[in-house]
Amino acid sequence: MKSLWAAMLAAPLCALSAQAQVAPPSAGGDILTLDEALADAGVTTPLTQAAEVGVWAAQAARGVARLRPNPSVSVDTENALGTGPYRGFDESDTTVTFAMPIELGGKRSARVAVADARIRRAYIDLAVAEADRRLAVTEAYIAAIASERNAAVAEAQVAVTTENLRFARDRVMVGANSPIDEQRAALEQVRATADAESARLTAAEARATLVRYVGDGARAALDQRWFDMAAATGQGPATPVDARGTLALAAASADVATAEAELRLARGQRAPDLTLIAGTRRLASNDQAMVFGVSVPLPLFNGGRAVVTQAARERDRADAQGRIALFDAERAITAAEAERDRAATAVRASEPALAAATEAARIARLGYAEGKFDQIILLDAERTLIETRRAGIDARAAYHNAVARLARLTARLPAEGDNQ
């Protein structure tokens, strides 16, 4: 009889082990890999459209910066609409002049330099947006796999607790156990059912999020082998990462270059521009004479020094922010590497831990069936087993997420040709 009870208890444990290790089935035979998801997200998501438009706007701004100031034409009439002989226009003098502004101090080239710096910054913003999109899609892909695996484990646990409840009721009916065992088993079954429902909702949400990024192709099966290949073997010493070539530092360097160009423009603005004037005047005697002139602004109240000082302080601020960006990037990279290594250790420890938890649950079931162990020991062993399975899934998800974040932090600026 005890062997029969032990066999009945072992059956749901085997079902849990088999169901938790197998990936959730898919409706079709196709598998959506992470690379395919990233490629599809580049077509369906609008996450980089603002950055792309920003590049076009910066290029248009360069065209504006290259423009020269417009000339002007003026018509002046004197000695008209007065009194006496000047009552009409007979005694009036009319002057028509053409004025051409001449920019001095290299203002035009300085404006173009500012526009060029902003174009480079716009390309960096586009690269940052693309890197952020890759990270978001990767995290959504990982979350979808992990949540569906957790849902499968929760569903299997419902089957285990349902079988345990039936077994406890049978033993209580024959007087082999106290009625409290049935109540405990019923409580575990209710908890498992609620956990399974929550896990199903979480999995549905994660899959819906992936669909928003990738499109309908995300409804296919996901790459379970890629998920399981997380830190399968030990890793050697980490290769030092130079944060100076990352996107964060490229953006900070572009800001410094833009500030330098704006300082050069501010200095050029101090040089007064000339306006050359040429025209003709028709006198009241119908004689004509040429008119020539030069107009130069007098910097009495605004000599441009304050603007130069402001631009210099902005340049200093950009330089300081660049040093902060380097500090933050190095700190974030170190933290991501540590998180990756911790997750890798947890992944490698998950397999022996799962084997030990499975064996402990098997022994607890056999001992409970033979009356050697209390039901509390059995329930504790089963909770440990389910927690170990979830910890293994979470460790793999944490490892892949850490690798993805590290890839985002160490992403480099594409070559100039790639930006084009």
DOPA-952471 format. One record per residue (C-alpha): residue in three letters; x, y, z. Coordinates in nm, 4 decimals, decimal comma. Each point is the difference from the previous one (the first is absolute). Layout:
<pts>
 type       px       py       pz
  ALA        X        Y        Z
...
</pts>
This chain:
<pts>
 type       px       py       pz
  MET   0,0000   0,0000   0,0000
  LYS   0,2825   0,2381   0,0898
  SER   0,1590  -0,0636  -0,3392
  LEU  -0,3271   0,0902  -0,1665
  TRP  -0,0222   0,3243   0,1968
  ALA   0,3618   0,0814  -0,0922
  ALA  -0,0667  -0,0637  -0,3686
  MET  -0,3055   0,2248   0,0096
  LEU   0,2040   0,2773   0,1618
  ALA   0,2922  -0,0353  -0,2421
  ALA  -0,2186   0,0301  -0,3115
  PRO  -0,0777   0,3740   0,0300
  LEU   0,3629   0,0697   0,0902
  CYS   0,1132  -0,1607  -0,3240
  ALA  -0,2643   0,1969  -0,1872
  LEU   0,1276   0,3235   0,1520
  SER   0,3581  -0,0832  -0,0912
  ALA  -0,0864  -0,0828  -0,3599
  GLN  -0,2391   0,2888  -0,0524
  ALA   0,2319   0,2606   0,1501
  GLN   0,2968  -0,0976  -0,2139
  VAL  -0,1797   0,0031  -0,3339
  ALA  -0,0618   0,3324  -0,1762
  PRO  -0,3637   0,1025  -0,0470
  PRO  -0,1366  -0,1391  -0,3267
  SER  -0,0648   0,2365  -0,2891
  ALA  -0,2804   0,0145  -0,2494
  GLY   0,2342  -0,0242  -0,2987
  GLY   0,3353  -0,1548  -0,0754
  ASP   0,1885   0,3255  -0,0580
  ILE   0,2287   0,1411   0,2661
  LEU   0,0542   0,3738   0,0354
  THR   0,3628   0,0577   0,0925
  LEU   0,1229   0,3085   0,1800
  ASP   0,1792   0,1264  -0,3114
  GLU  -0,3205  -0,0320  -0,2014
  ALA  -0,1937   0,1810   0,2712
  LEU   0,2513   0,2848  -0,0042
  ALA  -0,0201   0,0246  -0,3781
  ASP  -0,3803   0,0019   0,0035
  ALA  -0,0075   0,2631   0,2755
  GLY   0,2064   0,2291  -0,2208
  VAL  -0,2885   0,0001  -0,2494
  THR  -0,3058   0,0095   0,2243
  THR   0,0930   0,2194   0,2958
  PRO   0,0094   0,3819  -0,0088
  LEU   0,2701   0,0200   0,2680
  THR   0,2642   0,1495  -0,2306
  GLN  -0,2186   0,2179  -0,2199
  ALA   0,0478   0,3127   0,2107
  ALA   0,3777  -0,0419  -0,0149
  GLU  -0,0131  -0,0519  -0,3770
  VAL  -0,2027   0,3185  -0,0431
  GLY   0,2509   0,1724   0,2272
  VAL   0,2776  -0,0876  -0,2466
  TRP  -0,2022   0,1444  -0,2881
  ALA  -0,0709   0,3146   0,2004
  ALA   0,3680   0,0453   0,0811
  GLN   0,0915  -0,0423  -0,3662
  ALA  -0,2605   0,2584  -0,0956
  ALA   0,1414   0,2349   0,2641
  ARG   0,3396  -0,0244  -0,1667
  GLY  -0,1540   0,1212  -0,3230
  VAL  -0,1405   0,2972   0,1882
  ALA   0,3371   0,0724   0,1618
  ARG   0,1675   0,0228  -0,3426
  LEU  -0,2329   0,2780  -0,1189
  ARG   0,1326   0,3518  -0,0320
  PRO  -0,1956   0,3053   0,1225
  ASN  -0,2444   0,1472  -0,2510
  PRO   0,0658   0,3350  -0,1681
  SER  -0,2584   0,2742   0,0259
  VAL  -0,1404   0,2746  -0,2222
  SER  -0,1305   0,3265   0,1359
  VAL  -0,1814   0,2966  -0,1622
  ASP   0,0098   0,3375   0,1740
  THR  -0,1864   0,3162  -0,1074
  GLU   0,0875   0,3420   0,1444
  ASN  -0,1515   0,3504  -0,0325
  ALA  -0,3514  -0,1219  -0,0736
  LEU  -0,3502   0,0591   0,1389
  GLY   0,1106   0,3089   0,1858
  THR  -0,1003   0,3652  -0,0383
  GLY   0,0641   0,2601  -0,2602
  PRO   0,1988  -0,1317  -0,2955
  TYR   0,0301  -0,3362   0,1768
  ARG  -0,3736  -0,0569   0,0111
  GLY   0,0153  -0,2819  -0,2564
  PHE   0,2804  -0,2092  -0,1452
  ASP   0,1323   0,2507  -0,2540
  GLU   0,2884   0,1110   0,2196
  SER   0,0623  -0,3424   0,1556
  ASP   0,3262  -0,1969  -0,0081
  THR  -0,0295  -0,3803  -0,0333
  THR   0,2820  -0,2358   0,0974
  VAL   0,0096  -0,3721  -0,0815
  THR   0,2742  -0,1943   0,1770
  PHE   0,1166  -0,3609   0,0055
  ALA   0,1561  -0,1262   0,3272
  MET   0,2170  -0,3146   0,0216
  PRO   0,0923  -0,1331   0,3491
  ILE   0,3532  -0,1393   0,0262
  GLU   0,0591  -0,2476   0,2864
  LEU   0,3390   0,0265   0,1661
  GLY   0,1715  -0,2077   0,2666
  GLY  -0,0707  -0,3384  -0,1618
  LYS  -0,3626  -0,0072   0,1126
  ARG  -0,1207  -0,2131  -0,2886
  SER   0,2668  -0,2670   0,0385
  ALA  -0,0584   0,0000   0,3761
  ARG  -0,3725  -0,0562  -0,0534
  VAL   0,0772  -0,2903  -0,2324
  ALA   0,2368  -0,1467   0,2597
  VAL  -0,2773   0,0137   0,2621
  ALA  -0,2388  -0,1678  -0,2436
  ASP   0,2528  -0,2727  -0,0764
  ALA   0,0481  -0,0679   0,3704
  ARG  -0,3758  -0,0254   0,0466
  ILE  -0,0279  -0,2401  -0,2926
  ARG   0,2548  -0,2277   0,1640
  ARG  -0,1920   0,0244   0,3273
  ALA  -0,3192  -0,0935  -0,1844
  TYR   0,1676  -0,3086  -0,1461
  ILE   0,1142  -0,0969   0,3485
  ASP  -0,3554   0,0450   0,1282
  LEU  -0,1163  -0,2331  -0,2768
  ALA   0,2592  -0,2610   0,0980
  VAL  -0,1076   0,0331   0,3647
  ALA  -0,3658  -0,0461  -0,0966
  GLU   0,0854  -0,3109  -0,1993
  ALA   0,2025  -0,1423   0,2891
  ASP  -0,2865   0,0731   0,2408
  ARG  -0,2401  -0,1733  -0,2369
  ARG   0,2204  -0,3089  -0,0130
  LEU   0,0140  -0,0090   0,3786
  ALA  -0,3765   0,0422   0,0365
  VAL  -0,0761  -0,2757  -0,2518
  THR   0,2559  -0,2338   0,1565
  GLU  -0,1454   0,0539   0,3472
  ALA  -0,3512  -0,0621  -0,1343
  TYR   0,1182  -0,3197  -0,1709
  ILE   0,1627  -0,1242   0,3205
  ALA  -0,3044   0,0898   0,2079
  ALA  -0,2294  -0,1905  -0,2372
  ILE   0,2052  -0,3205   0,0255
  ALA   0,0490   0,0232   0,3764
  SER  -0,3634   0,0803   0,0753
  GLU  -0,1279  -0,2872  -0,2146
  ARG   0,2378  -0,2403   0,1693
  ASN  -0,1127   0,1201   0,3399
  ALA  -0,3597  -0,0456  -0,1124
  ALA   0,0763  -0,3594  -0,1052
  VAL   0,1574  -0,0701   0,3391
  ALA  -0,3010   0,1528   0,1763
  GLU  -0,2406  -0,2113  -0,2056
  ALA   0,1947  -0,3138   0,0867
  GLN  -0,0087   0,0954   0,3667
  VAL  -0,3800   0,0198  -0,0167
  ALA  -0,0050  -0,3605  -0,1186
  VAL   0,2327  -0,1005   0,2847
  THR  -0,2025   0,1737   0,2698
  THR  -0,3275  -0,1368  -0,1408
  GLU   0,1383  -0,3523   0,0168
  ASN   0,1329   0,0641   0,3505
  LEU  -0,3440   0,1203   0,1104
  ARG  -0,1646  -0,3114  -0,1374
  PHE   0,2617  -0,2172   0,1668
  ALA  -0,0394   0,1798   0,3338
  ARG  -0,3787  -0,0416  -0,0083
  ASP   0,0331  -0,3699  -0,0673
  ARG   0,2396  -0,0455   0,2913
  VAL  -0,2194   0,2026   0,2332
  MET  -0,3018  -0,2105  -0,0974
  VAL   0,1801  -0,3245   0,0928
  GLY   0,1312   0,1556   0,3205
  ALA   0,3664  -0,0080  -0,1026
  ASN   0,0435   0,3737   0,0483
  SER  -0,1432   0,2888   0,1999
  PRO  -0,2652   0,2216  -0,1634
  ILE   0,2475   0,2879   0,0222
  ASP   0,1927  -0,1609  -0,2850
  GLU  -0,3008   0,0386  -0,2277
  GLN  -0,0347   0,3674   0,0955
  ARG   0,3661   0,0671  -0,0675
  ALA  -0,0212  -0,1723  -0,3358
  ALA  -0,3112   0,1997  -0,0885
  LEU   0,1765   0,3255   0,0905
  GLU   0,2980  -0,0924  -0,2187
  GLN  -0,2335  -0,0812  -0,2875
  VAL  -0,1730   0,3392   0,0278
  ARG   0,3353   0,1803   0,0098
  ALA   0,1290  -0,1918  -0,3007
  THR  -0,3163   0,0771  -0,1991
  ALA   0,0289   0,3715   0,0770
  ASP   0,3713  -0,0003  -0,0859
  ALA  -0,0721  -0,1764  -0,3311
  GLU  -0,2638   0,2562  -0,0940
  SER   0,2349   0,2860   0,0835
  ALA   0,2798  -0,1654  -0,1987
  ARG  -0,2279  -0,0426  -0,3023
  LEU  -0,0935   0,3669   0,0089
  THR   0,3653   0,1020   0,0311
  ALA   0,0932  -0,2224  -0,2943
  ALA  -0,2821   0,1425  -0,2121
  GLU   0,1108   0,3539   0,0817
  ALA   0,3626  -0,0769  -0,0849
  ARG  -0,0959  -0,1575  -0,3302
  ALA  -0,2266   0,2959  -0,0850
  THR   0,2869   0,2387   0,0717
  LEU   0,2268  -0,1954  -0,2337
  VAL  -0,2697   0,0067  -0,2693
  ARG  -0,0156   0,3804   0,0273
  TYR   0,3725   0,0166  -0,0654
  VAL   0,0302  -0,2686  -0,2666
  GLY  -0,3435  -0,0420  -0,1539
  ASP  -0,2031  -0,3129  -0,0582
  GLY   0,3184  -0,2003  -0,0548
  ALA   0,0477   0,0071   0,3772
  ARG  -0,2915  -0,2418   0,0397
  ALA   0,2254  -0,2850  -0,1159
  ALA   0,2089  -0,2175   0,2296
  LEU   0,3072   0,1636   0,1504
  ASP   0,3560  -0,1282   0,0037
  GLN   0,0143  -0,2131   0,3153
  ARG   0,3482  -0,1362  -0,0748
  TRP   0,1414   0,3519  -0,0046
  PHE  -0,1609   0,0650   0,3384
  ASP   0,1501  -0,3193   0,1476
  MET   0,3510   0,0716  -0,1288
  ALA   0,0545   0,2669   0,2643
  ALA   0,3431  -0,0255   0,1642
  ALA   0,0166  -0,3763  -0,0497
  THR   0,3709  -0,0012   0,0770
  GLY   0,2259   0,2049   0,2228
  GLN   0,1409   0,3230  -0,1314
  GLY   0,3535   0,1256   0,0112
  PRO   0,1157   0,3437   0,1134
  ALA  -0,2117   0,2749  -0,1473
  THR   0,1607   0,2111  -0,2709
  PRO   0,0239   0,3637   0,1105
  VAL  -0,2462   0,2218  -0,1816
  ASP   0,1031   0,3494  -0,1074
  ALA  -0,3014   0,2198   0,0642
  ARG   0,1486   0,2832  -0,2066
  GLY  -0,1174  -0,1506  -0,3263
  THR  -0,3579  -0,0663   0,1058
  LEU  -0,3102   0,1833  -0,1168
  ALA  -0,0340   0,1850   0,3301
  LEU   0,3483   0,1463  -0,0371
  ALA  -0,0528   0,0677  -0,3702
  ALA  -0,3072   0,2062   0,0874
  ALA   0,1922   0,1917   0,2670
  SER   0,2879   0,0638  -0,2412
  ALA  -0,2452   0,1242  -0,2633
  ASP  -0,1491   0,2404   0,2539
  VAL   0,3459   0,1353   0,0752
  ALA   0,0697   0,0432  -0,3724
  THR  -0,3312   0,1819  -0,0439
  ALA   0,0795   0,2295   0,2917
  GLU   0,3425   0,0752  -0,1507
  ALA  -0,1614   0,0861  -0,3331
  GLU  -0,2525   0,2265   0,1717
  LEU   0,2830   0,1757   0,1854
  ARG   0,1741   0,0614  -0,3317
  LEU  -0,3256   0,1396  -0,1399
  ALA  -0,0414   0,2283   0,3020
  ARG   0,3494   0,1362  -0,0513
  GLY  -0,0712   0,0575  -0,3681
  GLN  -0,3164   0,1898   0,0876
  ARG   0,2133   0,2674   0,1670
  ALA   0,1363   0,1124  -0,3364
  PRO  -0,2360   0,2722  -0,1350
  ASP  -0,1471  -0,0626  -0,3420
  LEU   0,0177   0,2532  -0,2826
  THR  -0,2850   0,1087  -0,2185
  LEU   0,1038   0,1410  -0,3381
  ILE  -0,2476   0,2436  -0,1512
  ALA  -0,0224   0,1149  -0,3625
  GLY  -0,2805   0,1757  -0,1786
  THR  -0,1215   0,2927  -0,2073
  ARG  -0,1789   0,3243   0,0858
  ARG  -0,2349   0,1912  -0,2283
  LEU  -0,0017   0,3707   0,0853
  ALA  -0,2827   0,2470  -0,0465
  SER   0,1818   0,1348  -0,3077
  ASN  -0,0267  -0,3493  -0,1486
  ASP   0,3755  -0,0358   0,0318
  GLN   0,1332  -0,3275   0,1397
  ALA   0,2937  -0,0788   0,2291
  MET   0,1460  -0,3150   0,1483
  VAL  -0,0160  -0,0743   0,3722
  PHE   0,2587  -0,2139   0,1846
  GLY   0,0234  -0,0887   0,3667
  VAL   0,1272  -0,2379   0,2633
  SER  -0,1941  -0,0965   0,3128
  VAL   0,1859  -0,1336   0,3065
  PRO  -0,1723  -0,0788   0,3329
  LEU   0,1539   0,1588   0,3071
  PRO   0,0376  -0,2541   0,2851
  LEU  -0,0644   0,2546   0,2740
  PHE  -0,2439  -0,1982   0,2161
  ASN   0,0511  -0,3591  -0,1137
  GLY   0,3510  -0,0795  -0,1088
  GLY  -0,0596  -0,3769   0,0046
  ARG   0,2265  -0,0684   0,2972
  ALA  -0,2890  -0,1273   0,2133
  VAL  -0,1037  -0,2443  -0,2726
  VAL   0,3558  -0,1297  -0,0268
  THR   0,0175  -0,0455   0,3762
  GLN  -0,3284  -0,1878  -0,0008
  ALA   0,1183  -0,2281  -0,2829
  ALA   0,3275  -0,0645   0,1830
  ARG  -0,1868  -0,1020   0,3148
  GLU  -0,2242  -0,2277  -0,2063
  ARG   0,3126  -0,1597  -0,1459
  ASP   0,1391  -0,0530   0,3506
  ARG  -0,3302  -0,1527   0,1106
  ALA   0,0003  -0,2402  -0,2958
  ASP   0,3568  -0,0993   0,0825
  ALA  -0,0956  -0,0675   0,3628
  GLN  -0,3015  -0,2027  -0,1097
  GLY   0,2315  -0,2052  -0,2200
  ARG   0,2075  -0,0933   0,3044
  ILE  -0,3184  -0,0890   0,1873
  ALA  -0,1140  -0,2143  -0,2937
  LEU   0,3322  -0,1868   0,0064
  PHE  -0,0332  -0,0611   0,3734
  ASP  -0,3613  -0,1188  -0,0329
  ALA   0,0805  -0,2230  -0,2981
  GLU   0,2889  -0,1709   0,1770
  ARG  -0,2100  -0,0503   0,3125
  ALA  -0,2949  -0,1392  -0,1980
  ILE   0,2231  -0,2358  -0,1981
  THR   0,1594  -0,1317   0,3188
  ALA  -0,3428  -0,0558   0,1567
  ALA  -0,1301  -0,1784  -0,3122
  GLU   0,3056  -0,2250  -0,0111
  ALA  -0,0437  -0,0893   0,3657
  GLU  -0,3696  -0,0717  -0,0536
  ARG   0,0810  -0,2187  -0,3000
  ASP   0,2588  -0,1968   0,1958
  ARG  -0,2349  -0,0482   0,2968
  ALA  -0,2737  -0,1221  -0,2309
  ALA   0,2444  -0,2348  -0,1748
  THR   0,0943  -0,1498   0,3355
  ALA  -0,3672  -0,0476   0,0842
  VAL  -0,0641  -0,1669  -0,3366
  ARG   0,2848  -0,2456   0,0482
  ALA  -0,1208  -0,0781   0,3511
  SER  -0,3614  -0,0478  -0,1094
  GLU   0,0502  -0,3438  -0,1584
  PRO   0,1522  -0,1752   0,3053
  ALA  -0,2412   0,1890   0,2232
  LEU  -0,2944  -0,1234  -0,2079
  ALA   0,1289  -0,3568   0,0116
  ALA   0,0369   0,0192   0,3771
  ALA  -0,3446   0,1547   0,0481
  THR  -0,1588  -0,2627  -0,2240
  GLU   0,1636  -0,2795   0,1951
  ALA  -0,0992   0,1574   0,3313
  ALA  -0,3622   0,0232  -0,1152
  ARG   0,0082  -0,3621  -0,1132
  ILE   0,1354  -0,1159   0,3357
  ALA  -0,2561   0,2111   0,1852
  ARG  -0,2810  -0,1569  -0,2002
  LEU   0,1217  -0,3504   0,0658
  GLY   0,0522   0,0720   0,3686
  TYR  -0,3426   0,1566   0,0346
  ALA  -0,1604  -0,2953  -0,1759
  GLU   0,1695  -0,2391   0,2427
  GLY  -0,0982   0,2083   0,3001
  LYS   0,3602   0,1016   0,0832
  PHE  -0,0380   0,3704  -0,0808
  ASP  -0,2620   0,2521   0,0968
  GLN  -0,1968   0,1780  -0,2730
  ILE   0,1803   0,3262   0,0886
  ILE   0,3246  -0,1553  -0,1196
  LEU  -0,1626  -0,1019  -0,3274
  LEU  -0,1490   0,3450  -0,0593
  ASP   0,3286   0,1697   0,0830
  ALA   0,1851  -0,2251  -0,2441
  GLU  -0,2529   0,0776  -0,2743
  ARG   0,0212   0,3734   0,0631
  THR   0,3771  -0,0212  -0,0159
  LEU  -0,0241  -0,1861  -0,3308
  ILE  -0,2353   0,2537  -0,1588
  GLU   0,2115   0,2908   0,1290
  THR   0,3141  -0,1629  -0,1388
  ARG  -0,1598  -0,0366  -0,3419
  ARG  -0,1098   0,3624  -0,0005
  ALA   0,3431   0,1098   0,1220
  GLY   0,1603  -0,1798  -0,2937
  ILE  -0,2300   0,1773  -0,2457
  ASP   0,0547   0,3361   0,1687
  ALA   0,3779  -0,0513  -0,0003
  ARG   0,0026  -0,0616  -0,3745
  ALA  -0,2200   0,3027  -0,0596
  ALA   0,2230   0,2131   0,2229
  TYR   0,3097  -0,1165  -0,1867
  HIS  -0,1417   0,0824  -0,3434
  ASN  -0,1303   0,3359   0,1237
  ALA   0,3400   0,0874   0,1472
  VAL   0,1738  -0,0954  -0,3247
  ALA  -0,2464   0,2139  -0,1953
  ARG   0,0510   0,3000   0,2290
  LEU   0,3760  -0,0419  -0,0192
  ALA  -0,0222  -0,0084  -0,3798
  ARG  -0,2023   0,3219   0,0112
  LEU   0,2486   0,1689   0,2317
  THR   0,2998  -0,1015  -0,2137
  ALA  -0,1630   0,0674  -0,3372
  ARG   0,2238   0,1981  -0,2334
  LEU  -0,0842   0,2744  -0,2432
  PRO  -0,0456  -0,1406  -0,3529
  ALA   0,2340   0,1096  -0,2726
  GLU  -0,0924   0,3143  -0,1896
  GLY  -0,0970  -0,2008  -0,3056
  ASP  -0,2346  -0,2144   0,2074
  ASN  -0,1819   0,3079   0,1221
  GLN  -0,0617   0,1128  -0,3518
</pts>
